[in-house]
Amino acid sequence: MDFSHHPALWQQYPELAAGALSARGIRRDADASAPIARYEALAMARLQAAGSESALPEIQAWRRTFSRMGLKPTQYRCASESLLRRLRTEGAMPRIHPLIDVCNAISMAFAIPIAVLDAARIAGPLQVRPADGTERYLSFAGEVEHPDAGEVSFVDAAGNAHARRWTHRQSGLSAVRDGTAEVLIVAEAMHDAGREDVRKLVEAVAQVLRDVWSAAPVTGFPDAAAPRFLA
């Protein structure tokens, strides 16, 4: 696995804090109910204390980033904000896959977006970079879209866009499914304590992988000086 952010992003967003994790041995039949419940409870407690997800500093920072990208932040939300909004309005989250469910719970608890990708569906190096408009994005409805030129996306060597509008929406192409065995997990924050919080988040995910899947995750924290995560 070769993952990085384009140098232009580190230059434009020096506050970016990133963490990455690679793990093998993922199984659909694993029981992650305990950590899911624990982190969802933490997320709900934060929501109740703040009153709304929009009051959390982690969410406010991503809203500012979306505005800088020319996006209306109440129309295009980062993934963690969308999850917290659903938790607040519905009171519970649907169960999709144990790994997705636990990463969603941790994402909500930290209010930091997490991308979980099936490594087998990624062609060669994966980079977060501005799109040139030719990339192909497969929606969960099965439709092929093309990110706008300049839109930040996760792009692999084959020109597949694995996300749209940075942390807004992942692609159906690399979504975790029943047969997924190896994953790349990426967390990105923009708030003042982002670097410390991303490290805590990555360790939280890694610990669940050890406990639930008996995995041996490889973790890394790319930055402007050393932007590549290799695993």
PEJOVEN-V964338 format. One record per residue. N is the residue number from 1. OMEGA is omega in degrees with one decimal (NA if undefined). D_LAST is the distance of its C-alpha to the last C-alpha in Angstrom with 2 decimals. Layout:
# PEJOVEN-V964338
N/OMEGA/D_LAST ; N/OMEGA/D_LAST
This chain:
# PEJOVEN-V964338
1/179.6/5.02 ; 2/-176.1/6.80 ; 3/179.1/8.81 ; 4/169.2/11.80 ; 5/178.6/15.45 ; 6/-179.8/18.27 ; 7/-179.5/20.15 ; 8/179.6/23.25 ; 9/177.3/21.97 ; 10/-179.9/21.27 ; 11/-176.5/24.75 ; 12/-177.1/26.47 ; 13/-177.4/24.90 ; 14/178.4/24.40 ; 15/-178.4/24.56 ; 16/172.8/21.26 ; 17/-175.4/18.96 ; 18/173.6/15.46 ; 19/-179.4/12.87 ; 20/-177.3/9.67 ; 21/176.2/8.38 ; 22/-178.4/6.53 ; 23/176.6/8.95 ; 24/176.4/10.88 ; 25/178.7/14.61 ; 26/178.1/16.05 ; 27/-179.4/19.81 ; 28/-173.1/22.59 ; 29/179.7/25.08 ; 30/179.9/23.47 ; 31/179.3/25.82 ; 32/-173.3/24.42 ; 33/-177.8/27.94 ; 34/178.4/28.27 ; 35/176.8/25.39 ; 36/-179.6/26.25 ; 37/-177.9/29.82 ; 38/-177.1/29.03 ; 39/174.4/26.95 ; 40/177.1/29.35 ; 41/176.4/32.18 ; 42/179.1/30.63 ; 43/179.7/30.22 ; 44/178.3/33.82 ; 45/177.6/35.08 ; 46/179.0/33.54 ; 47/-179.1/35.11 ; 48/179.4/38.45 ; 49/-177.1/38.44 ; 50/-177.8/37.57 ; 51/179.5/39.75 ; 52/177.5/37.35 ; 53/-178.1/33.70 ; 54/178.9/34.92 ; 55/-177.3/36.03 ; 56/-177.4/32.60 ; 57/179.0/31.30 ; 58/179.5/27.77 ; 59/178.6/29.40 ; 60/179.8/31.89 ; 61/177.7/29.24 ; 62/175.5/27.58 ; 63/177.4/31.12 ; 64/179.1/31.82 ; 65/178.7/28.70 ; 66/177.5/29.80 ; 67/177.5/33.27 ; 68/177.7/32.00 ; 69/179.0/30.35 ; 70/-179.0/33.81 ; 71/175.9/33.16 ; 72/-170.4/35.56 ; 73/176.0/33.57 ; 74/174.6/35.81 ; 75/178.3/35.23 ; 76/-177.7/31.47 ; 77/171.7/29.82 ; 78/-171.6/26.26 ; 79/-178.2/24.83 ; 80/176.5/25.43 ; 81/179.3/29.00 ; 82/178.7/29.68 ; 83/-179.9/28.55 ; 84/178.0/30.66 ; 85/178.8/33.56 ; 86/178.3/33.51 ; 87/-178.9/33.38 ; 88/-174.5/36.30 ; 89/-176.0/38.41 ; 90/176.4/37.78 ; 91/-179.7/37.17 ; 92/-179.5/34.52 ; 93/177.4/31.39 ; 94/177.8/31.14 ; 95/-174.7/28.90 ; 96/-179.5/26.49 ; 97/-174.9/23.66 ; 98/179.6/22.84 ; 99/176.9/19.31 ; 100/-177.1/20.75 ; 101/-178.3/23.73 ; 102/177.3/22.03 ; 103/174.6/19.74 ; 104/-179.8/22.97 ; 105/178.8/24.80 ; 106/176.8/22.40 ; 107/179.3/22.38 ; 108/-178.9/26.17 ; 109/179.6/26.50 ; 110/-175.7/24.65 ; 111/-179.1/26.00 ; 112/-179.5/22.63 ; 113/178.6/21.24 ; 114/172.2/18.09 ; 115/178.1/16.55 ; 116/-172.9/15.32 ; 117/173.8/14.22 ; 118/-173.8/14.19 ; 119/-179.0/11.09 ; 120/-177.8/13.59 ; 121/-180.0/15.77 ; 122/-177.7/13.65 ; 123/175.5/14.67 ; 124/-177.8/12.44 ; 125/178.5/11.23 ; 126/-179.0/12.25 ; 127/170.7/14.36 ; 128/-174.2/16.82 ; 129/172.7/19.97 ; 130/178.9/23.68 ; 131/173.6/24.56 ; 132/177.0/27.12 ; 133/-179.8/28.79 ; 134/-176.7/27.91 ; 135/-179.1/24.75 ; 136/178.7/25.22 ; 137/178.7/24.69 ; 138/179.7/25.50 ; 139/178.4/27.29 ; 140/176.1/27.57 ; 141/178.5/31.11 ; 142/179.5/29.94 ; 143/178.0/31.14 ; 144/178.1/29.44 ; 145/175.7/29.56 ; 146/176.9/28.83 ; 147/176.8/27.64 ; 148/175.6/30.17 ; 149/-178.5/29.68 ; 150/179.2/28.15 ; 151/-178.4/26.79 ; 152/-178.6/23.32 ; 153/171.3/20.90 ; 154/-172.7/17.32 ; 155/178.7/17.69 ; 156/-173.9/15.74 ; 157/179.1/16.76 ; 158/179.7/19.52 ; 159/175.8/21.11 ; 160/175.7/20.37 ; 161/-176.6/20.72 ; 162/174.9/18.75 ; 163/171.9/20.84 ; 164/178.6/24.21 ; 165/174.2/25.49 ; 166/-176.0/22.18 ; 167/-175.9/22.12 ; 168/-171.6/25.24 ; 169/177.1/24.38 ; 170/180.0/21.48 ; 171/174.1/21.97 ; 172/-176.9/23.17 ; 173/-175.6/21.09 ; 174/177.4/17.75 ; 175/177.1/19.55 ; 176/-179.3/18.71 ; 177/-175.2/21.40 ; 178/-177.0/22.79 ; 179/-179.1/20.74 ; 180/-179.8/17.30 ; 181/-178.2/15.03 ; 182/-175.7/11.41 ; 183/167.0/10.92 ; 184/-179.7/9.41 ; 185/-176.8/11.71 ; 186/174.7/12.91 ; 187/-178.3/15.92 ; 188/-179.5/18.20 ; 189/-179.0/21.48 ; 190/-175.7/24.37 ; 191/-171.7/26.82 ; 192/-179.1/27.92 ; 193/-172.3/26.08 ; 194/-176.5/22.91 ; 195/178.4/20.57 ; 196/-176.9/21.88 ; 197/177.6/21.97 ; 198/176.7/18.43 ; 199/178.1/17.27 ; 200/179.5/19.71 ; 201/-179.0/18.65 ; 202/177.9/14.94 ; 203/177.4/16.23 ; 204/177.8/18.75 ; 205/-178.9/16.38 ; 206/-179.6/14.24 ; 207/176.9/17.64 ; 208/177.7/18.84 ; 209/177.4/15.93 ; 210/-174.3/16.80 ; 211/-172.4/20.47 ; 212/-176.0/20.82 ; 213/-175.9/18.22 ; 214/-178.4/17.70 ; 215/175.2/13.92 ; 216/-173.6/11.56 ; 217/172.7/9.34 ; 218/-177.3/6.51 ; 219/177.8/8.20 ; 220/-176.9/8.88 ; 221/-178.0/12.08 ; 222/175.3/12.35 ; 223/-175.6/15.95 ; 224/-178.4/18.40 ; 225/-180.0/18.02 ; 226/-168.5/14.23 ; 227/-174.0/13.34 ; 228/171.2/9.86 ; 229/-177.8/6.68 ; 230/-179.7/3.79 ; 231/NA/0.00
